[in-house]
Amino acid sequence: MCTLAIATVTRRGEPRISGADGHLLHGRWIIGTHRQAAKARHLAARPGISATFMRGEQLGIFTHGHAVPLNPEGTSSDPAWPAVRDHLVDHYDDDTDNLFWDESVWYRIEPSWMVAYSNDPAGLLARQPSV
């Protein structure tokens, strides 16, 4: 999990930026928010989204695309939702009966454009991930 800066758009076309937990699974960002959050309202009406992850100058991942709800309220979930939910429950070490899951909506960002940047790609790849 890493923190992403997420950009959505209001009905007036004004940009809004906020933070979200980001999980990079199978080349797609997974993000979540409260169902009543402004971000969720923006994405329900206008699914266009941009996301940025930056770790200093070591690594930046920039994504533009659209948000696909994985567990929309009142409709059937995306076929990928059970596996994503398992990952999230494991990551957050959370009880699957927790109200958190009912109050949150999770999205997969389907990128139309995605790029990564590093000032030292060889050095970044040589580092062992911290556990």
C-alpha beads as a LAMMPS data file, in Angstrom:
LAMMPS data file: protein, C-alpha beads

131 atoms
130 bonds

1 atom types
1 bond types

-500.0 500.0 xlo xhi
-500.0 500.0 ylo yhi
-500.0 500.0 zlo zhi

Masses

1 110.0

Atoms # bond

1 1 1 0.000 0.000 0.000
2 1 1 1.167 3.510 -0.732
3 1 1 -0.436 6.912 -0.550
4 1 1 -1.633 8.355 -3.850
5 1 1 -2.646 11.862 -4.801
6 1 1 -5.971 11.468 -6.630
7 1 1 -7.468 14.129 -8.901
8 1 1 -11.178 14.220 -9.733
9 1 1 -13.386 16.913 -11.280
10 1 1 -16.434 18.739 -9.886
11 1 1 -19.603 19.273 -11.932
12 1 1 -18.275 22.754 -12.755
13 1 1 -15.125 21.218 -14.210
14 1 1 -12.979 22.341 -11.279
15 1 1 -10.137 19.968 -10.346
16 1 1 -9.993 18.527 -6.842
17 1 1 -7.117 16.605 -5.355
18 1 1 -7.143 14.334 -2.322
19 1 1 -5.242 11.402 -0.882
20 1 1 -6.121 7.723 -0.996
21 1 1 -4.570 4.378 -0.150
22 1 1 -3.285 2.873 -3.381
23 1 1 -2.634 -0.785 -4.098
24 1 1 -0.901 -1.652 -7.381
25 1 1 -2.365 -5.030 -8.365
26 1 1 -1.761 -6.610 -11.773
27 1 1 -0.704 -3.283 -13.274
28 1 1 -3.778 -1.382 -12.046
29 1 1 -4.213 0.957 -9.105
30 1 1 -6.893 0.005 -6.593
31 1 1 -8.176 2.891 -4.441
32 1 1 -10.950 3.254 -1.914
33 1 1 -12.974 5.971 -0.243
34 1 1 -16.091 6.392 1.870
35 1 1 -19.271 6.062 -0.200
36 1 1 -20.409 9.555 0.881
37 1 1 -17.086 11.290 0.194
38 1 1 -16.886 14.052 -2.401
39 1 1 -14.404 11.893 -4.325
40 1 1 -17.009 9.107 -4.632
41 1 1 -19.667 11.576 -5.833
42 1 1 -17.270 13.015 -8.412
43 1 1 -16.333 9.560 -9.725
44 1 1 -19.966 8.420 -9.895
45 1 1 -20.808 11.355 -12.159
46 1 1 -17.470 11.729 -13.971
47 1 1 -15.200 8.671 -13.768
48 1 1 -12.153 10.424 -15.216
49 1 1 -9.287 10.276 -12.715
50 1 1 -5.590 10.980 -12.356
51 1 1 -3.351 9.398 -9.746
52 1 1 0.216 10.108 -8.715
53 1 1 2.604 8.189 -6.483
54 1 1 5.930 9.813 -5.685
55 1 1 8.775 8.649 -3.487
56 1 1 11.035 11.686 -3.517
57 1 1 13.046 11.693 -6.725
58 1 1 13.525 7.921 -6.558
59 1 1 10.230 6.936 -8.163
60 1 1 7.131 8.528 -9.638
61 1 1 4.168 6.719 -11.183
62 1 1 1.684 8.925 -13.036
63 1 1 -1.670 7.605 -14.258
64 1 1 -4.640 9.059 -16.163
65 1 1 -7.731 7.001 -16.893
66 1 1 -11.163 6.195 -15.559
67 1 1 -12.318 4.672 -12.284
68 1 1 -14.305 1.437 -12.371
69 1 1 -16.242 0.704 -9.156
70 1 1 -15.465 -2.798 -7.905
71 1 1 -18.189 -2.964 -5.240
72 1 1 -20.914 -0.495 -6.243
73 1 1 -23.830 -0.072 -3.861
74 1 1 -27.011 -1.812 -4.909
75 1 1 -25.619 -3.601 -7.964
76 1 1 -23.540 -6.682 -8.563
77 1 1 -19.827 -6.352 -7.969
78 1 1 -17.075 -6.540 -10.555
79 1 1 -15.829 -10.114 -11.162
80 1 1 -12.398 -9.071 -9.823
81 1 1 -13.858 -7.833 -6.507
82 1 1 -13.563 -11.080 -4.473
83 1 1 -9.820 -11.388 -5.147
84 1 1 -9.230 -7.664 -4.581
85 1 1 -11.250 -7.783 -1.364
86 1 1 -9.188 -10.753 -0.145
87 1 1 -6.014 -8.731 -0.780
88 1 1 -7.421 -5.706 1.065
89 1 1 -8.653 -7.745 4.051
90 1 1 -5.221 -9.389 4.285
91 1 1 -3.400 -6.058 3.983
92 1 1 -5.520 -4.218 6.535
93 1 1 -5.693 -7.316 8.750
94 1 1 -9.397 -6.606 9.055
95 1 1 -12.406 -8.700 9.957
96 1 1 -14.519 -9.335 6.851
97 1 1 -17.685 -8.512 8.826
98 1 1 -16.439 -5.024 9.669
99 1 1 -18.767 -2.163 8.691
100 1 1 -15.754 -0.570 6.957
101 1 1 -16.405 -2.748 3.904
102 1 1 -20.048 -1.662 3.617
103 1 1 -19.204 2.033 3.936
104 1 1 -16.339 2.030 1.436
105 1 1 -16.354 1.917 -2.328
106 1 1 -13.274 0.591 -4.079
107 1 1 -12.204 1.390 -7.631
108 1 1 -9.808 -0.014 -10.195
109 1 1 -8.191 2.692 -12.295
110 1 1 -8.235 1.618 -15.936
111 1 1 -5.378 3.669 -17.371
112 1 1 -5.474 5.427 -20.698
113 1 1 -1.939 6.626 -19.942
114 1 1 0.535 5.460 -17.313
115 1 1 4.236 6.199 -16.954
116 1 1 6.919 5.726 -14.317
117 1 1 9.951 7.913 -13.703
118 1 1 13.118 7.375 -11.699
119 1 1 16.255 9.496 -11.514
120 1 1 18.191 6.227 -11.009
121 1 1 16.271 3.286 -12.548
122 1 1 19.179 0.819 -12.241
123 1 1 19.687 1.714 -8.591
124 1 1 15.955 1.491 -7.902
125 1 1 15.754 -1.993 -9.421
126 1 1 18.870 -3.147 -7.529
127 1 1 17.378 -2.271 -4.139
128 1 1 15.698 -5.021 -2.171
129 1 1 12.117 -4.202 -1.153
130 1 1 11.695 -3.475 2.550
131 1 1 9.550 -5.985 4.396

Bonds

1 1 1 2
2 1 2 3
3 1 3 4
4 1 4 5
5 1 5 6
6 1 6 7
7 1 7 8
8 1 8 9
9 1 9 10
10 1 10 11
11 1 11 12
12 1 12 13
13 1 13 14
14 1 14 15
15 1 15 16
16 1 16 17
17 1 17 18
18 1 18 19
19 1 19 20
20 1 20 21
21 1 21 22
22 1 22 23
23 1 23 24
24 1 24 25
25 1 25 26
26 1 26 27
27 1 27 28
28 1 28 29
29 1 29 30
30 1 30 31
31 1 31 32
32 1 32 33
33 1 33 34
34 1 34 35
35 1 35 36
36 1 36 37
37 1 37 38
38 1 38 39
39 1 39 40
40 1 40 41
41 1 41 42
42 1 42 43
43 1 43 44
44 1 44 45
45 1 45 46
46 1 46 47
47 1 47 48
48 1 48 49
49 1 49 50
50 1 50 51
51 1 51 52
52 1 52 53
53 1 53 54
54 1 54 55
55 1 55 56
56 1 56 57
57 1 57 58
58 1 58 59
59 1 59 60
60 1 60 61
61 1 61 62
62 1 62 63
63 1 63 64
64 1 64 65
65 1 65 66
66 1 66 67
67 1 67 68
68 1 68 69
69 1 69 70
70 1 70 71
71 1 71 72
72 1 72 73
73 1 73 74
74 1 74 75
75 1 75 76
76 1 76 77
77 1 77 78
78 1 78 79
79 1 79 80
80 1 80 81
81 1 81 82
82 1 82 83
83 1 83 84
84 1 84 85
85 1 85 86
86 1 86 87
87 1 87 88
88 1 88 89
89 1 89 90
90 1 90 91
91 1 91 92
92 1 92 93
93 1 93 94
94 1 94 95
95 1 95 96
96 1 96 97
97 1 97 98
98 1 98 99
99 1 99 100
100 1 100 101
101 1 101 102
102 1 102 103
103 1 103 104
104 1 104 105
105 1 105 106
106 1 106 107
107 1 107 108
108 1 108 109
109 1 109 110
110 1 110 111
111 1 111 112
112 1 112 113
113 1 113 114
114 1 114 115
115 1 115 116
116 1 116 117
117 1 117 118
118 1 118 119
119 1 119 120
120 1 120 121
121 1 121 122
122 1 122 123
123 1 123 124
124 1 124 125
125 1 125 126
126 1 126 127
127 1 127 128
128 1 128 129
129 1 129 130
130 1 130 131
